[in-house]
Amino acid sequence: MSDKQNPPDDDFEVGIVTKTKPKTKRPPLYKVMLLNDDFTPMEFVVHVLERFFNKGREDATRIMLHVHRSGVGICGVFTYEVAETKVSAVTEFAARHQHPLKCTMEKE
């Protein structure tokens, strides 16, 4: 190669290129909760916990009794999108079966 094809470049700097790892953090989690009411049958609440939260009969009964006694109980902890979907599904299911069962979510 001759210098005519590649003239010297006085402005050329030599350096090291470093890659930075992006800092990722876990998404915030949300508690999905059932609220007690005086009209929804206990068996229906157990069914909801089994169907939408994959709880076994024993866990579903324990959570249902906690909701009944305390007024509120946690069904699970999920990312925002999953929690929102579960709240919507439970609310729609309860309304379709003419029960006033309330399901809410709050940031953990």
C-alpha positions in Angstrom: 0.0 0.0 0.0 1.2 3.4 -0.8 0.8 6.6 1.2 -1.2 8.1 -1.7 -4.1 5.7 -1.2 -4.1 6.0 2.6 -2.9 9.5 3.6 -2.0 9.9 7.2 -4.9 11.1 9.4 -3.7 13.4 12.1 -7.1 13.5 13.7 -7.3 9.7 14.1 -7.4 8.6 17.7 -6.8 5.1 19.0 -9.0 3.9 21.9 -10.6 0.9 23.4 -14.3 0.2 22.8 -16.0 -1.1 25.9 -19.4 -2.7 26.1 -21.5 -1.9 29.1 -24.0 -4.4 30.3 -27.4 -2.9 30.6 -28.6 -3.0 34.2 -31.9 -4.9 34.3 -34.0 -5.1 37.3 -37.0 -7.3 38.1 -40.4 -5.9 37.4 -42.4 -4.7 40.3 -44.8 -7.3 41.7 -48.5 -6.9 42.6 -50.6 -8.8 45.2 -53.9 -10.0 44.0 -56.5 -10.0 46.8 -60.0 -11.1 47.4 -62.4 -9.0 49.5 -65.0 -10.6 51.8 -68.7 -9.9 51.3 -71.8 -11.2 52.9 -73.3 -12.8 49.8 -70.7 -14.8 47.8 -70.8 -18.5 48.9 -67.7 -19.9 50.5 -67.6 -22.8 48.0 -67.6 -20.3 45.1 -64.6 -18.5 46.6 -62.8 -21.9 46.9 -63.7 -22.6 43.3 -62.3 -19.3 42.2 -59.0 -19.9 44.0 -58.7 -23.4 42.5 -59.5 -22.3 39.0 -57.8 -18.9 38.6 -54.9 -19.2 41.1 -54.2 -23.0 40.8 -54.6 -23.6 44.5 -55.3 -27.1 45.8 -58.5 -27.7 47.8 -56.7 -27.4 51.1 -54.9 -24.1 50.3 -58.0 -22.6 48.7 -60.1 -23.4 51.8 -57.4 -21.9 54.1 -57.3 -18.7 52.0 -61.1 -18.5 51.8 -61.4 -18.8 55.6 -58.7 -16.1 56.0 -60.7 -13.8 53.7 -63.9 -14.6 55.5 -62.4 -13.8 59.0 -60.1 -11.0 58.0 -62.0 -9.3 55.3 -59.2 -9.6 52.7 -56.7 -12.3 51.6 -53.9 -12.6 49.2 -54.4 -15.1 46.4 -50.9 -14.6 44.8 -48.2 -12.2 43.8 -47.6 -11.5 40.1 -46.2 -9.1 37.6 -48.5 -6.2 36.7 -49.9 -7.7 33.5 -50.6 -11.1 35.0 -52.2 -9.6 38.1 -54.4 -7.3 36.0 -55.5 -10.3 33.9 -56.4 -12.3 37.0 -58.3 -9.5 38.6 -60.3 -9.0 35.4 -61.0 -12.7 34.9 -62.2 -13.2 38.5 -64.4 -10.1 38.4 -66.0 -11.2 35.2 -66.5 -14.8 36.4 -68.1 -13.6 39.6 -70.4 -11.2 37.8 -71.4 -13.9 35.3 -72.4 -16.1 38.2 -74.2 -13.2 39.9 -71.9 -12.9 42.9 -70.5 -9.6 44.2 -67.0 -11.0 44.9 -64.4 -8.3 44.6 -60.8 -8.9 43.4 -58.2 -6.2 43.6 -54.5 -5.7 43.2 -51.9 -3.5 44.9 -48.2 -3.1 44.5 -46.1 -5.2 46.8 
